[in-house]
Amino acid sequence: MKLFRGVLLFFLLLLGIFLGIYANSEKKQVKEAVVSEFNQLKNLDPDTVQQYLVSEGLFLDASTSQASSSTIEEVASLFFKDFDYKILTIRTGKTEADCSVQITTLDAHILSKDYQKEYLTEAILATANGQVPQDTSLEQRYLLLKDLIQNRTYQTVSNSCTIHLRKTEKEWQIQKDQNLKNELVGGFISAIANPYLLTPAETTDIYFHTLKNMDASQMYNYLGLTGLLDNSDENSQAVAAALLDQMRACLDYRIVDSQDNGSIATVNTEITSFSCTEILSQYNKKTDEYLSTPEALIDGPQGRLEKCNQILLDCITGNTATQSQSIPLTLINDGVSWKLQSNVQLGTALFGDFNISGSSEEDSSE
């Protein structure tokens, strides 16, 4: 009986040693598979990089267009420039294994917000340049991403992730699912696809910041003033141009606060533009002075009209006074991003409300 127990213990010991050797061998193979893959990524191997940065990788909502291999490789060389990793633990089964890894990537959350801001800015400017809105090609998206990483500084962040492997024909293979791709690019994929990545306040800020920096031609297009300039008489065109110049010179804004319920948001803003009240006050004062002179009588109806038009233009171009109005703006989230809705009050805040009246019934009608 003692002999039997001794033999049993001996075999159990041998089995434990065998299983330990087998487990260590499997863990070694899993580690080798992970190291091989990640070293290739770290060394910017083109074939490995393509598996993580091709069309279905970074931009899930991109069109069916493709980006060139050279562009993807350029972005990859920047994106994975500081990529690093450290294997933490390995757990193996018969055909499946998990490897916990600490990975270091650039701060993709900050990068994704910068990307989204630039993407929205370009969309607004495209409208301002008279271009028909359309989906941005995948090539353009990668070029925008490349420009951001090249010209801005992004810190690195470290996060832990779990890699799943499967054994096929005595070889361990990493399961390259969407979650792993997202982890290896620092969460950029999930961040850029988040319709709430930019807050309503941040979105409003981009609209106004872009509007503020438009040139005159872009602002004409964006605000829909081209028809006024094309179809109005020469005097009205001059007044419209002067008002736009005043607005561009005086325009400023401040976001006060915002509220949203997930689909609709209200952003309370304070808009500063030229003082319509001051311009009209000066206009009425100067026309009253003019109409009380003998010159006005001599000029006749047409002459008085031309003179009053010139006074108005001079009052606009010579104005330095500003005024501010509090305007609630509505934004709607369409499942892609927040969209600013048209607002009549905003137009009034930008251009005022010109109700010009002369000092006499005759000249008022003129």
C-alpha positions in Angstrom: 0.0 0.0 0.0 2.8 2.3 0.9 4.5 1.4 -2.4 1.4 2.2 -4.4 1.1 5.7 -2.7 4.7 6.4 -3.4 4.3 5.5 -7.1 1.1 7.6 -7.3 2.9 10.6 -5.8 5.8 10.1 -8.2 3.5 10.1 -11.2 1.6 13.2 -10.0 4.8 15.0 -9.5 5.9 14.1 -13.0 2.6 15.2 -14.4 2.8 18.5 -12.6 6.3 19.0 -14.0 5.1 18.1 -17.5 2.1 20.4 -17.3 4.3 23.3 -16.0 6.8 22.8 -18.8 3.9 22.7 -21.3 2.3 25.8 -19.9 5.6 27.7 -19.9 6.1 26.6 -23.5 2.7 27.8 -24.5 3.2 31.1 -22.7 6.5 31.5 -24.4 4.9 31.0 -27.8 2.2 33.5 -27.0 4.8 36.0 -25.9 6.8 35.5 -29.1 3.7 36.0 -31.2 2.8 39.3 -29.4 6.4 40.5 -29.4 6.8 39.7 -33.1 3.6 41.6 -34.0 4.2 44.6 -31.8 7.9 45.0 -32.8 6.8 45.1 -36.4 4.3 47.8 -35.5 6.9 49.7 -33.5 9.4 49.5 -36.4 6.7 50.7 -38.8 6.6 47.6 -40.9 4.3 48.6 -43.9 2.3 45.4 -44.0 1.6 45.4 -40.3 0.8 49.1 -40.3 -1.7 48.7 -43.1 -3.7 46.2 -41.0 -4.3 48.9 -38.4 -4.7 52.1 -40.4 -6.6 51.1 -43.6 -10.0 52.4 -44.4 -12.0 50.2 -41.9 -9.5 51.1 -39.2 -9.5 54.8 -38.2 -12.6 56.3 -39.8 -15.7 54.1 -39.5 -17.9 56.7 -41.2 -15.6 57.3 -44.2 -16.8 56.9 -47.7 -15.8 53.9 -49.8 -12.9 55.8 -51.3 -9.4 54.5 -50.5 -6.3 56.3 -49.2 -2.9 55.8 -50.9 -0.4 53.5 -49.3 2.2 56.2 -49.2 -0.2 58.5 -47.3 -1.1 55.8 -44.8 2.6 55.0 -44.2 3.4 58.7 -43.6 0.6 59.0 -41.1 1.7 55.7 -39.4 5.3 56.9 -39.1 3.9 59.9 -37.1 1.2 58.0 -35.3 3.4 55.2 -34.0 6.5 57.2 -33.6 6.4 56.9 -29.8 4.6 53.6 -29.7 5.9 51.2 -27.0 4.6 48.3 -25.0 5.3 46.0 -22.0 3.9 42.5 -21.5 2.3 42.2 -18.1 0.6 38.8 -17.8 -0.2 35.8 -20.0 -3.0 33.3 -19.5 -3.2 30.3 -21.8 -5.9 27.6 -22.5 -6.0 24.7 -24.9 -6.7 26.8 -28.0 -7.2 30.3 -26.6 -4.9 32.8 -24.7 -5.1 36.3 -23.3 -2.1 38.6 -23.0 -2.3 41.7 -20.8 -0.1 44.5 -22.2 0.6 48.0 -21.2 0.8 50.1 -24.4 2.1 53.7 -24.8 0.6 55.8 -27.6 0.2 59.5 -28.3 -2.8 61.1 -26.6 -5.4 60.2 -29.2 -8.3 61.7 -27.3 -6.7 65.2 -27.6 -5.8 64.4 -31.2 -9.3 63.3 -32.1 -10.8 66.6 -30.7 -8.3 68.6 -32.6 -9.1 66.6 -35.7 -12.9 67.1 -35.3 -12.4 70.9 -34.8 -10.3 71.2 -38.0 -12.8 68.9 -39.9 -15.7 71.2 -38.9 -13.7 74.3 -39.7 -12.9 73.0 -43.2 -16.6 72.1 -43.8 -17.7 75.6 -42.8 -15.0 77.2 -45.1 -16.0 74.9 -48.0 -19.6 76.4 -47.8 -18.1 79.9 -47.5 -16.0 79.3 -50.6 -19.2 78.3 -52.5 -18.4 74.6 -52.7 -21.1 72.0 -52.6 -20.9 70.1 -49.3 -19.8 66.5 -49.8 -18.2 63.6 -47.9 -14.5 64.1 -47.4 -12.5 61.4 -49.1 -10.4 59.0 -47.0 -7.2 60.5 -48.5 -8.2 64.0 -47.3 -8.9 62.7 -43.8 -5.5 61.1 -43.6 -3.9 64.2 -44.9 -5.7 66.3 -42.3 -4.5 63.9 -39.6 -1.0 64.0 -40.9 -1.0 67.8 -40.8 -2.1 67.8 -37.2 0.4 65.3 -35.9 3.2 67.1 -37.8 2.5 70.6 -36.7 1.3 70.1 -33.1 2.8 68.5 -30.1 0.9 65.6 -28.4 2.0 63.9 -25.2 2.0 60.2 -24.8 -0.3 58.2 -22.6 -0.1 54.6 -21.2 -3.0 52.2 -20.9 -3.5 48.5 -20.3 -5.3 46.3 -22.8 -5.9 42.6 -23.2 -4.9 40.8 -26.5 -6.8 37.7 -27.4 -5.0 34.9 -29.3 -6.1 31.7 -30.9 -4.1 28.6 -31.6 -4.4 27.1 -35.1 -2.1 24.4 -36.4 0.3 24.8 -33.5 0.7 28.5 -34.0 -0.7 31.3 -31.9 -2.3 34.1 -33.8 -3.5 37.5 -32.5 -7.1 38.2 -33.1 -7.1 41.6 -34.8 -10.6 42.7 -33.9 -11.9 46.3 -34.0 -11.3 46.6 -30.2 -7.6 45.8 -30.5 -7.2 48.2 -33.4 -8.8 50.9 -31.3 -6.6 50.1 -28.3 -3.4 50.3 -30.4 -4.2 53.7 -31.8 -5.0 55.1 -28.3 -8.8 54.9 -28.6 -8.8 57.2 -31.6 -11.4 55.1 -33.5 -14.0 55.2 -30.8 -13.3 58.9 -29.9 -13.6 60.2 -33.5 -16.9 58.2 -34.0 -18.4 59.7 -30.8 -21.2 62.2 -31.9 -20.7 64.0 -28.5 -16.9 64.3 -28.8 -17.3 68.1 -29.2 -19.7 69.7 -26.8 -22.4 72.1 -28.0 -20.4 75.0 -26.6 -17.2 73.9 -28.4 -19.1 73.5 -31.6 -20.6 77.0 -31.4 -17.1 78.3 -30.6 -15.8 76.8 -33.9 -18.6 78.3 -35.9 -18.0 81.8 -34.6 -14.2 81.6 -34.6 -14.3 80.5 -38.2 -16.8 83.2 -39.1 -14.7 85.8 -37.4 -11.7 84.9 -39.5 -13.4 84.8 -42.9 -12.5 87.3 -45.6 -15.1 89.5 -47.1 -15.9 87.2 -50.1 -16.3 84.1 -47.8 -18.5 86.0 -45.4 -20.7 87.2 -48.3 -21.2 83.6 -49.4 -21.7 82.1 -45.9 -24.2 84.7 -44.8 -26.1 84.6 -48.1 -25.5 88.2 -49.1 -24.3 87.6 -52.7 -27.8 88.0 -54.1 -28.2 91.3 -52.4 -25.0 92.6 -54.0 -25.8 91.2 -57.4 -29.4 92.4 -57.7 -29.5 95.7 -55.7 -28.8 99.2 -57.0 -25.4 100.7 -56.6 -26.2 102.6 -53.4 -27.7 99.5 -51.7 -24.6 97.5 -52.7 -22.4 100.2 -51.1 -24.4 100.2 -47.9 -24.4 96.4 -47.7 -20.6 96.3 -48.3 -20.1 99.0 -45.6 -22.3 97.1 -43.1 -20.4 93.9 -43.7 -17.0 95.7 -43.2 -18.4 97.1 -40.0 -19.6 93.7 -38.8 -16.2 92.1 -39.7 -14.4 94.8 -37.8 -16.6 94.7 -34.7 -17.6 91.0 -34.5 -16.8 89.3 -31.2 -18.6 86.7 -29.1 -18.7 85.1 -25.7 -20.3 81.8 -24.8 -22.1 82.2 -21.5 -23.4 78.7 -20.8 -25.2 75.8 -22.4 -27.7 73.0 -21.7 -28.6 69.9 -23.6 -30.7 66.8 -23.3 -28.6 64.6 -25.6 -30.3 65.5 -28.9 -31.1 69.3 -28.6 -28.9 71.9 -27.0 -29.2 75.6 -26.2 -26.0 77.7 -26.1 -26.5 81.1 -24.7 -24.1 83.5 -26.3 -23.3 87.2 -26.2 -22.7 88.6 -29.7 -21.0 91.9 -30.2 -21.3 93.8 -33.5 -21.5 97.4 -34.7 -23.9 99.7 -32.9 -26.9 100.0 -35.2 -28.5 102.4 -32.7 -25.5 104.8 -32.8 -25.3 104.7 -36.6 -29.0 105.6 -36.9 -28.7 108.3 -34.3 -25.9 109.9 -36.1 -27.7 109.5 -39.4 -30.9 111.2 -38.1 -28.9 114.0 -36.5 -26.9 114.8 -39.6 -29.9 114.5 -42.0 -31.9 116.9 -39.7 -29.0 119.3 -39.9 -28.8 119.0 -43.6 -32.5 119.3 -44.3 -32.7 122.5 -42.3 -30.2 124.3 -44.6 -30.9 126.2 -47.8 -28.7 123.7 -49.6 -31.3 121.0 -49.1 -34.0 123.1 -50.7 -31.8 123.9 -53.7 -30.8 120.2 -54.2 -34.4 119.1 -54.9 -35.9 115.7 -54.2 -33.3 113.7 -56.1 -30.4 115.7 -54.7 -31.7 115.3 -51.2 -32.0 111.6 -51.6 -28.4 111.2 -52.9 -27.2 113.4 -50.1 -29.0 111.4 -47.4 -27.7 108.2 -48.9 -24.1 109.6 -48.7 -24.7 110.6 -45.1 -25.9 107.1 -44.3 -22.8 105.6 -45.9 -20.5 108.0 -44.1 -22.2 107.2 -40.7 -21.7 103.5 -41.3 -18.0 103.7 -42.4 -17.1 106.2 -39.7 -18.7 104.3 -36.9 -16.6 102.9 -34.0 -19.4 102.1 -31.5 -20.4 98.5 -30.7 -23.3 96.9 -29.0 -23.9 93.4 -27.6 -26.9 91.2 -27.5 -27.6 87.9 -25.6 -28.8 85.3 -28.1 -29.8 81.7 -27.4 -28.6 79.4 -30.2 -30.1 76.0 -30.9 -28.0 73.0 -31.9 -29.2 69.5 -32.9 -27.2 66.3 -32.6 -28.0 64.1 -35.7 -26.0 61.1 -34.4 -22.9 62.4 -36.1 -22.2 65.7 -34.5 -23.9 68.9 -33.2 -25.3 71.1 -35.9 -26.0 74.8 -35.4 -29.5 75.8 -36.5 -30.4 79.0 -38.3 -31.5 81.9 -36.1 -33.2 85.1 -37.0 -32.1 86.8 -33.8 -28.5 86.1 -34.8 -28.9 88.0 -38.0 -30.3 91.0 -36.1 -27.4 90.8 -33.6 -24.9 90.8 -36.5 -26.4 93.5 -38.7 -28.8 95.4 -36.5 -32.3 96.5 -37.6 -32.1 99.5 -40.0 -35.4 101.4 -39.9 -34.2 104.7 -41.4 -36.7 107.6 -41.3 -36.1 111.1 -42.5 -37.2 114.3 -40.8 -40.0 115.2 -43.2 -42.7 113.1 -44.7 -41.4 113.8 -48.2 -37.9 112.7 -47.5 -39.0 109.7 -45.4 -40.9 108.3 -48.4 -37.9 109.0 -50.6 
